[in-house]
Amino acid sequence: MARTAGLVEPASAGLLHLRVVRAERIAPHWMRVTLGGGDVGGFVPLGYDQWFRIFLPVGGDAGLDRVPAKANTLFGYLKYLRIPEGERPVMRNYSVRAYRATGPSGGPEIDVDFVLHGSGPTAGPASRWAEQAHAGESVVIIDEGLRFNPDRGVDRVVLVADETGAPAVASICSALPATASGLALIEAPTADDVLPFDAPTGVEVRWLVRGHGAKPGSSALGALAAADLPPAPLHAFIVGEQSLVAAGRRLLVNERGVSKDSVSFVGYWRIGASERASG
């Protein structure tokens, strides 16, 4: 996963064992899985685009018990790879869509939105898991902090994403100050996958429905090229397919004069890869 420097570290990077408390299909290509219970009291919400590594029990809970404490480091990842296939949990990166200190389950809750890619054997393991997730199922997460990190006092934003970055953009908008202004450009695979969310009055949220057969990220990139950007100082955040991220960053820096230090970016997946790894 490509990312910028200047990340905000989490308060704690230990393993958190959680349970599914609810799972709901919220759109044709979206499942919302709500996590709680277990160690959820140890999760420290930071807002914005807070992300984490999640370990999904495709081989049963025994594999989750074998996840090493520092699986997000090189040494820990090598230990994770020693878990036998068939038992080794699937590891993916996701964003916190929403956090509630007290939810319907009676305790803290974390909403995670999964993009569904394909169906049955054509779907990736994270998509298959999310589509079949049920209350009581166990997962493990490691908090990774924030990637969206504007300079203090900068509240003019340009947010660009395909559907895999939509949860991060929605969470950022919910955490921005009421005085924030700017533009959010979010691509959706179909009109039924547009998911409205709250944003400051001054932030224009523009959903872009991708044409059938169009390259993911192309609609968002075209809209960014044509957009009127807010005046500097601003902070831009580009997330999604790698080519959208790379081209969007070049456009902002080379053609629109935005400082490199004012652009956060992360490539969640690459066209042709077998599984999109984030959301």
C-alpha positions in Angstrom: 0.0 0.0 0.0 1.5 3.3 -1.1 1.2 6.2 1.4 2.6 9.5 2.4 4.9 10.5 5.3 3.7 12.4 8.3 1.2 9.8 9.5 -0.5 10.1 12.9 0.4 7.1 15.0 -2.3 5.2 16.9 -2.5 5.5 20.7 -1.9 1.7 20.9 -0.9 -0.8 18.3 -1.8 -4.0 20.2 -4.1 -6.7 19.0 -7.8 -6.1 19.7 -10.1 -9.2 19.7 -13.6 -8.1 18.6 -16.9 -9.6 17.6 -19.4 -8.9 14.9 -22.5 -7.4 16.6 -24.4 -6.6 13.3 -24.0 -7.0 9.6 -26.2 -5.2 7.0 -26.2 -4.9 3.3 -26.6 -1.2 2.8 -26.4 -1.1 -1.1 -25.8 -3.5 -3.9 -22.0 -3.3 -3.5 -21.8 -2.5 0.2 -21.9 -4.5 3.4 -21.7 -2.6 6.7 -20.2 -4.8 9.5 -20.4 -3.5 13.0 -17.7 -4.6 15.5 -17.8 -4.5 19.3 -17.4 -6.6 22.4 -14.1 -8.2 23.4 -11.3 -5.6 23.5 -13.3 -2.8 21.9 -12.7 -0.7 25.1 -9.1 -0.5 24.1 -9.8 1.2 20.8 -9.0 4.9 20.9 -11.0 6.8 18.2 -9.0 9.5 16.3 -11.6 10.5 13.7 -10.7 11.5 10.1 -9.5 8.4 8.1 -8.5 6.2 11.0 -7.5 2.8 9.6 -6.6 -0.6 10.9 -5.5 -4.1 9.8 -8.2 -6.6 10.2 -7.7 -10.4 10.4 -10.7 -12.4 9.2 -11.3 -16.0 10.4 -11.6 -17.8 7.1 -10.1 -20.9 8.7 -11.9 -20.7 12.0 -11.1 -18.9 15.3 -8.0 -21.0 16.0 -6.1 -19.0 13.3 -7.0 -15.7 15.1 -5.4 -17.0 18.3 -2.2 -17.4 16.4 -2.0 -13.9 15.0 1.3 -12.4 16.3 1.2 -9.3 18.5 3.1 -7.2 15.9 1.8 -8.6 12.7 2.0 -5.2 11.1 5.8 -5.2 11.3 8.1 -7.1 9.0 9.1 -9.6 11.7 5.5 -10.1 12.8 4.3 -10.4 9.3 6.8 -13.2 8.6 5.5 -15.0 11.8 1.9 -14.5 10.5 2.9 -16.2 7.2 4.0 -19.2 9.2 0.4 -19.9 10.2 -0.6 -22.8 7.9 -2.7 -22.1 4.9 -6.3 -23.0 5.5 -5.9 -21.7 9.1 -4.2 -18.4 8.4 -6.7 -15.5 8.7 -7.0 -13.1 5.8 -5.4 -9.8 6.6 -6.7 -6.6 4.9 -6.7 -2.9 5.6 -9.9 -1.0 6.2 -11.1 2.4 7.5 -13.3 3.2 10.5 -16.6 4.4 8.9 -18.0 5.4 12.2 -17.4 5.0 15.9 -19.9 5.2 18.8 -18.9 5.2 22.4 -22.2 3.5 23.2 -24.2 1.7 20.5 -27.3 -0.6 20.4 -25.1 -3.5 21.5 -24.6 -1.7 24.9 -21.0 -0.8 24.4 -18.6 0.9 22.0 -19.1 0.0 18.3 -17.1 0.4 15.1 -18.8 0.4 11.7 -16.7 -1.0 8.8 -18.0 -0.7 5.2 -16.9 -3.5 2.9 -17.1 -3.0 -0.9 -18.4 -6.2 -2.5 -16.4 -7.3 -5.5 -18.0 -10.1 -7.6 -20.0 -12.9 -6.1 -19.4 -16.5 -5.2 -16.1 -17.8 -6.4 -15.3 -14.6 -8.3 -15.3 -12.5 -5.0 -12.2 -11.9 -3.0 -12.0 -13.5 0.5 -12.8 -10.2 2.4 -15.9 -9.7 0.2 -17.0 -13.3 0.8 -16.5 -13.0 4.5 -18.4 -9.6 4.8 -21.3 -10.9 2.7 -21.7 -13.9 5.1 -20.7 -12.2 8.4 -22.9 -12.9 11.3 -23.3 -11.7 14.9 -20.9 -13.4 17.3 -18.2 -14.0 14.8 -14.7 -13.1 15.9 -12.1 -10.9 14.2 -8.8 -9.3 15.3 -7.7 -5.7 14.4 -4.5 -3.6 14.8 -5.1 0.2 14.9 -2.8 2.0 12.4 -3.7 5.7 13.1 -4.3 8.4 10.4 -3.1 9.2 6.9 -5.1 12.4 6.5 -3.0 14.9 8.4 -3.4 18.6 7.3 -1.4 21.4 8.9 -3.0 22.9 11.9 -5.6 25.5 11.0 -6.1 24.3 7.4 -9.8 23.6 6.9 -10.1 23.9 3.1 -10.0 20.4 1.6 -10.1 18.5 -1.7 -11.1 14.9 -1.2 -10.9 12.4 -4.1 -11.8 8.7 -4.0 -13.2 5.7 -5.9 -15.6 3.5 -3.9 -12.9 1.9 -1.9 -12.0 5.3 -0.5 -15.5 6.4 0.1 -15.7 5.3 3.8 -12.5 7.2 4.6 -13.8 10.4 2.9 -17.1 10.1 4.7 -15.4 9.7 8.0 -13.1 12.7 7.3 -16.1 14.9 6.5 -17.8 13.9 9.7 -14.7 14.9 11.7 -14.0 18.3 9.9 -14.9 21.5 11.7 -18.2 23.1 10.8 -16.3 26.0 9.3 -14.5 23.7 6.8 -15.0 24.2 3.0 -13.9 22.5 -0.2 -14.9 19.7 -2.4 -15.3 15.9 -2.2 -15.4 13.8 -5.4 -16.4 10.2 -4.9 -16.9 7.6 -7.6 -19.5 4.9 -7.3 -20.0 1.8 -9.5 -23.8 2.3 -9.8 -26.4 4.9 -8.9 -27.7 2.5 -6.2 -24.3 2.5 -4.5 -24.3 6.3 -3.7 -24.4 6.6 0.1 -25.1 10.1 1.3 -23.3 11.2 4.4 -23.0 14.3 6.6 -20.5 17.0 5.7 -19.9 20.7 6.7 -22.2 23.0 4.8 -19.2 24.5 3.0 -17.9 21.1 1.6 -19.6 20.2 -1.7 -20.0 16.4 -1.9 -20.2 15.2 -5.5 -20.9 11.6 -6.2 -19.9 10.4 -9.7 -21.5 7.2 -11.1 -19.0 5.4 -13.2 -20.1 4.4 -16.7 -20.4 0.7 -17.4 -17.0 -0.7 -18.5 -15.2 2.6 -17.5 -11.8 2.3 -15.8 -12.2 2.7 -12.0 -11.0 6.2 -10.9 -11.5 7.7 -14.4 -14.6 9.6 -13.5 -13.1 11.0 -10.3 -9.9 12.0 -12.1 -11.8 13.8 -14.9 -13.9 15.7 -12.3 -10.8 16.7 -10.4 -9.2 18.0 -13.6 -12.3 20.2 -14.3 -12.9 21.3 -10.7 -12.5 24.8 -9.3 -10.3 24.3 -6.3 -10.6 26.2 -3.1 -7.8 28.8 -2.6 -4.6 28.0 -0.7 -3.9 27.0 1.9 -5.8 23.7 1.3 -5.2 20.0 2.0 -5.9 17.3 -0.6 -6.5 13.6 0.1 -6.6 11.1 -2.8 -7.5 7.5 -2.1 -8.4 4.4 -4.2 -6.9 2.6 -7.2 -3.2 3.2 -7.7 -3.5 5.0 -11.1 -6.1 7.4 -9.7 -3.9 8.3 -6.8 -0.7 8.7 -8.9 -2.4 10.7 -11.7 -4.5 12.8 -9.2 -1.4 13.8 -7.3 0.5 14.7 -10.5 -2.4 16.8 -11.6 -2.7 18.7 -8.4 1.1 19.3 -8.0 2.2 19.8 -11.6 -0.8 21.4 -13.1 -2.7 23.1 -10.3 0.2 24.3 -8.2 -0.7 22.5 -5.0 2.3 21.9 -2.7 3.4 18.3 -2.4 3.3 18.6 1.4 -0.4 19.5 1.0 -1.4 16.3 -0.7 -2.0 13.1 1.3 -2.5 10.0 -0.8 -2.9 6.2 -0.5 -3.2 3.5 -3.1 -5.7 1.0 -1.8 -5.6 -1.4 -4.8 -4.3 -1.9 -8.3 -6.3 -2.9 -11.5 -5.4 -6.5 -12.2 -4.6 -7.5 -8.7 -6.6 -10.5 -7.4 -8.1 -8.7 -4.3 -8.7 -5.1 -3.4 -7.1 -4.8 0.0 -8.8 -1.8 1.6 -11.9 0.1 2.1 
